[in-house]
Amino acid sequence: MGRREFIGASALATLSIGLLPQRVAAARLNAPAKSKRDLMMQVLDKSGTPNYVPAGFFLHFPAEQRTGDAAIKAHLDYFRATGMDFVKIQFEQSYPPAVGVKRAADWANIPVLNEAWFEPSLYVINGLVKRAKPEALILPTMYSPYQMAKQAVPKETLLKHVQEDPEAVSRGMENITLSIMNYVRAAVRAGVDGFYTCSQGGEANAVADRALFNRVIKSYDMLIQKEVAQLTPFNILHVCDYEGAYAEFGPRFQDYPGQVVNVPLAAEGKSLSLSQAADLFKRPVMGGIDRHGVLSTGTPAEVKKAVELVLKDAPTHVILGANCTVRTDIPIQNLQAAIKTAHEFRA
């Protein structure tokens, strides 16, 4: 897809945004909730007080379960075994290495990937939509242009070029953004309910300068995430601190789209509670559990206590989760205990 078509299609999507409130309202009728889809949509209904706390944790499956029918089965088995409230689909493709990017000017040569390149991911999405959409929301992962850029070019080179010539790097970021939109639109046609949209790059050890961050990272984050918000009714913004903490948090991310925000446990040198995050973003939040803490190392009984402590001071509209992807070897009993505790907390 070319730039003119991309911009034109974005404008058409904008015209349809007025239909979204009707679509969301239709999905959360006042009748008693009977499905995980209903229970998740209640999180967005600020007019009511949900008596159920949804929960979800996710991990990367072994290499042999990341593509094809094996990936579909792994996602379904995990969703049903844990009892979590939505199907979050991992994204397991990597942007092709741009070996020719030696100078900042070379970023213009990064290719735009067509829809066919994303077929391995779209196959899994289509399979899970067919098998699980009647049960739960289907939310595949959408990496940010910056995250995909780090796959194409080593992070150190990317950050060096951002400092040297941000305009040249932006030319490559535009191509990556167009690529991601090819994936997004295909996934929307497949029937997904939204995306788990990730943002990265504003950490203190990455692009700390806000002007550079806005130009090279946020401008493309916002372009694609606004489009996603217009196309689908339920999106979880994940502000990822996997690679480092944020010295500046609120001013960078408060205006990002996303009906729910999955927040880190700390920012700007201090802890960030779910209630503080809800006040900051003025919308429902997700998180509260340290992926490296008791969830990974404790017993189910200890996990239960930790979840109860988190939810005791959590806002009304919340989804229990971790601050990022959990370890692959995490005990399934601990995930089950965390999710069961959340479900029963307000019962």
C-alpha positions in Angstrom: 0.0 0.0 0.0 1.4 3.4 -1.0 1.3 6.5 1.2 -1.6 8.2 -0.6 -3.7 5.0 -0.3 -2.7 4.7 3.4 -3.7 8.3 4.2 -6.9 8.0 2.2 -7.9 4.7 3.9 -7.2 6.4 7.2 -9.6 9.1 6.4 -12.3 6.6 5.5 -11.7 4.8 8.8 -12.2 8.1 10.6 -15.6 8.5 9.1 -16.6 5.2 10.6 -15.6 6.0 14.1 -19.0 7.4 14.9 -20.4 3.9 14.6 -18.1 2.5 17.3 -20.1 3.7 20.4 -23.1 1.8 18.9 -21.0 -1.3 18.4 -19.6 -1.1 21.9 -23.0 -0.5 23.4 -24.5 -3.4 21.5 -21.8 -5.6 23.0 -22.6 -4.7 26.6 -26.4 -4.9 27.0 -27.8 -4.5 30.4 -28.7 -8.2 30.5 -26.7 -10.3 33.0 -23.2 -11.1 31.7 -23.0 -14.7 30.4 -19.9 -14.8 28.4 -16.3 -13.7 28.8 -17.0 -11.3 25.9 -19.7 -9.6 28.0 -17.5 -9.6 31.1 -14.7 -7.9 29.3 -16.9 -5.2 27.8 -18.3 -4.4 31.2 -14.8 -3.0 32.0 -15.5 -0.2 29.5 -18.9 0.6 30.9 -18.2 3.5 33.3 -21.9 3.8 34.1 -21.9 0.6 36.1 -19.8 -1.1 38.9 -18.7 -4.5 37.6 -18.9 -7.4 40.2 -16.3 -9.3 38.2 -12.6 -8.7 37.7 -11.3 -10.1 34.4 -7.8 -11.4 34.2 -5.2 -12.4 31.7 -1.6 -13.3 31.5 0.4 -14.4 28.5 3.6 -16.0 27.5 5.6 -17.0 24.4 5.1 -20.6 23.5 8.0 -23.0 22.6 9.3 -22.5 19.0 7.4 -25.5 17.7 4.1 -24.0 18.9 4.5 -20.5 17.3 3.2 -21.1 13.8 0.4 -23.1 12.1 -2.1 -25.4 13.7 0.3 -26.0 16.6 0.1 -22.3 17.5 -3.7 -22.3 17.3 -3.9 -25.3 19.6 -1.4 -23.9 22.1 -3.3 -20.6 22.4 -6.6 -22.4 22.8 -5.2 -24.9 25.4 -3.6 -22.1 27.4 -6.7 -19.9 27.3 -8.9 -22.7 28.6 -6.4 -24.1 31.0 -5.8 -20.8 32.8 -9.4 -19.5 32.7 -8.3 -16.1 31.4 -10.9 -13.8 29.9 -9.7 -13.0 26.4 -7.6 -14.7 23.8 -4.3 -12.7 23.4 -2.4 -13.8 20.4 1.4 -13.6 20.4 3.2 -12.0 17.4 6.1 -14.3 16.5 7.4 -12.8 13.3 10.5 -10.6 13.0 11.1 -7.8 10.5 13.7 -8.8 7.9 17.2 -7.7 8.9 18.0 -4.5 6.9 21.7 -5.4 6.5 22.2 -2.4 4.1 21.4 0.2 6.8 24.9 1.5 7.6 24.1 5.2 7.6 21.1 7.2 8.7 20.3 7.9 5.0 20.0 4.2 4.4 16.7 4.0 6.4 14.8 5.0 3.2 15.7 1.6 1.8 13.8 -0.4 4.5 11.0 -2.2 2.5 7.3 -2.0 3.0 6.1 -5.5 3.8 2.9 -6.6 2.1 0.0 -8.5 3.6 1.4 -11.8 2.3 4.5 -11.5 4.4 2.3 -11.6 7.6 0.6 -14.8 6.5 2.1 -17.0 9.3 0.6 -14.6 11.9 -2.7 -14.2 10.0 -3.1 -17.9 9.7 -3.1 -18.2 13.5 -5.4 -15.2 13.9 -7.9 -16.7 11.4 -7.9 -20.0 13.2 -8.5 -18.5 16.6 -11.2 -16.2 15.4 -13.1 -19.2 14.0 -12.6 -21.4 17.1 -12.8 -18.9 20.0 -14.5 -15.7 19.0 -17.9 -16.9 20.3 -16.3 -17.4 23.7 -14.0 -14.4 24.1 -12.5 -11.3 22.6 -9.7 -12.0 20.2 -6.8 -9.5 20.7 -3.6 -10.1 18.7 -0.4 -8.3 19.6 0.6 -5.3 17.5 4.2 -4.3 17.9 5.1 -0.6 17.5 7.1 0.7 14.5 10.0 1.2 16.9 9.9 -2.4 18.1 9.8 -3.6 14.6 12.6 -1.2 13.6 14.8 -2.9 16.3 14.3 -6.2 14.5 15.4 -4.7 11.2 18.4 -2.8 12.6 20.4 -3.4 15.8 19.1 -1.2 18.6 22.5 0.5 19.1 22.5 1.5 15.4 19.0 2.7 15.5 19.6 4.9 18.5 22.8 6.3 17.1 21.0 7.2 13.8 18.1 8.8 15.7 20.6 11.2 17.3 22.5 11.8 14.0 19.6 12.4 11.6 16.1 11.8 12.9 14.5 12.9 9.7 16.3 10.2 7.7 15.3 7.5 10.3 11.7 8.7 10.1 11.7 7.8 6.4 12.3 4.2 7.4 9.8 4.3 10.3 7.2 5.4 7.8 7.8 2.3 5.7 7.6 0.1 8.8 4.3 1.8 9.8 2.8 1.1 6.4 3.9 -2.6 6.8 2.2 -2.9 10.2 -1.0 -1.4 8.8 -1.1 -4.1 6.2 -1.1 -6.6 9.1 -3.6 -4.7 11.1 -6.1 -4.3 8.2 -5.9 -8.0 7.4 -6.4 -9.0 11.0 -9.5 -6.7 11.2 -10.9 -8.4 8.1 -10.4 -11.7 9.8 -12.6 -10.6 12.6 -10.4 -9.6 15.6 -12.0 -7.5 18.3 -9.0 -5.3 18.9 -5.3 -5.4 19.5 -2.8 -5.4 22.3 -0.9 -2.4 21.1 2.6 -2.0 22.3 4.8 1.1 22.7 8.5 1.2 23.5 11.4 3.5 23.0 10.7 6.3 25.4 12.7 4.7 28.2 15.5 6.6 29.9 18.1 4.3 28.2 16.5 4.7 24.7 15.1 8.0 23.2 14.9 10.0 26.4 14.8 13.4 24.6 11.1 14.1 24.3 11.3 16.1 21.0 13.2 13.2 19.4 10.8 10.7 20.8 7.8 12.6 19.5 9.3 12.9 16.0 10.8 9.4 15.5 8.6 7.2 17.7 5.4 8.8 19.0 4.3 10.3 15.6 4.2 6.8 14.1 2.8 5.2 17.2 -0.1 7.6 17.2 -0.7 7.3 13.5 -1.2 3.5 13.7 -2.8 3.4 17.1 -5.4 6.0 16.1 -6.2 3.9 13.1 -6.6 0.8 15.2 -8.8 2.6 17.7 -11.1 3.6 14.8 -11.2 0.1 13.3 -11.8 -2.0 16.5 -13.8 -1.5 19.7 -11.4 -3.0 22.3 -7.7 -2.2 22.4 -5.2 -2.6 25.3 -2.3 -0.1 25.1 0.8 -1.7 26.6 3.5 0.7 27.7 6.4 -1.7 27.8 9.2 -1.3 30.3 10.9 -4.7 29.4 14.1 -2.9 28.3 14.2 -0.1 30.9 12.3 2.3 33.1 10.8 5.6 32.2 12.2 8.8 33.6 9.2 10.7 32.0 6.0 8.7 31.8 2.7 10.6 32.0 3.4 13.4 29.5 4.6 10.9 26.9 1.7 8.5 27.0 -1.4 10.1 28.4 -2.8 10.9 25.0 -2.1 7.6 23.4 -5.3 5.7 22.3 -6.5 2.5 23.9 -9.6 1.7 25.8 -7.5 0.0 28.5 -3.9 0.7 29.5 -1.5 -2.1 30.6 0.9 -0.2 32.8 4.3 -0.9 34.3 4.7 -1.2 38.1 6.9 1.8 38.4 7.7 5.0 36.4 9.6 8.2 37.0 11.6 6.6 39.9 8.6 5.6 42.0 6.0 2.8 42.2 2.8 3.2 40.0 -0.3 1.6 41.5 -3.3 0.7 39.4 -5.3 3.4 41.0 -2.6 6.0 40.3 -2.5 4.8 36.7 -6.3 5.0 36.4 -6.2 8.6 37.6 -3.4 9.4 35.2 -4.9 7.9 32.1 -8.6 8.5 32.9 -9.6 5.1 31.7 -9.6 1.4 32.8 -6.2 -0.1 33.5 -4.6 -3.6 33.4 -1.7 -5.0 35.4 -0.8 -5.0 39.1 1.3 -8.2 39.2 5.1 -8.4 38.9 5.9 -11.0 36.3 9.2 -11.8 38.1 7.7 -11.8 41.6 5.5 -14.2 43.5 3.6 -15.1 40.3 6.8 -16.9 39.1 8.4 -17.9 42.3 5.7 -18.4 44.9 3.0 -20.9 45.7 -0.6 -20.7 44.6 -1.6 -19.6 48.1 1.0 -16.9 48.0 -0.2 -15.8 44.6 -3.8 -15.6 46.0 -2.7 -13.3 48.8 -0.7 -11.1 46.4 -3.7 -10.7 44.0 -6.1 -9.9 46.9 -3.7 -7.2 48.1 -3.4 -5.7 44.6 -7.2 -5.7 44.0 -8.0 -4.3 47.5 -6.7 -0.9 46.3 -7.5 -1.2 42.6 -9.9 1.0 40.7 -13.4 -0.2 39.9 -12.7 -0.8 36.2 -9.7 -3.0 36.1 -8.2 -6.1 34.5 -5.7 -8.1 36.5 -2.5 -8.9 34.6 1.2 -8.6 34.7 3.4 -5.8 33.7 4.6 -7.7 30.7 4.9 -11.2 29.2 5.5 -13.8 31.9 8.2 -16.5 31.8 7.6 -19.5 29.7 8.3 -21.9 32.6 5.9 -20.2 35.0 3.8 -22.7 37.0 0.4 -23.0 35.4 -1.1 -23.5 38.9 0.1 -20.0 39.8 -1.6 -18.5 36.8 -4.8 -20.4 37.6 -4.7 -19.2 41.2 -4.2 -15.5 40.2 -7.1 -15.6 37.6 -9.5 -17.5 39.9 -8.8 -15.1 42.8 -9.6 -12.1 40.5 -12.8 -13.7 39.4 -14.0 -14.4 42.9 -12.8 -11.1 44.5 -16.0 -9.2 44.1 -18.4 -12.2 43.9 
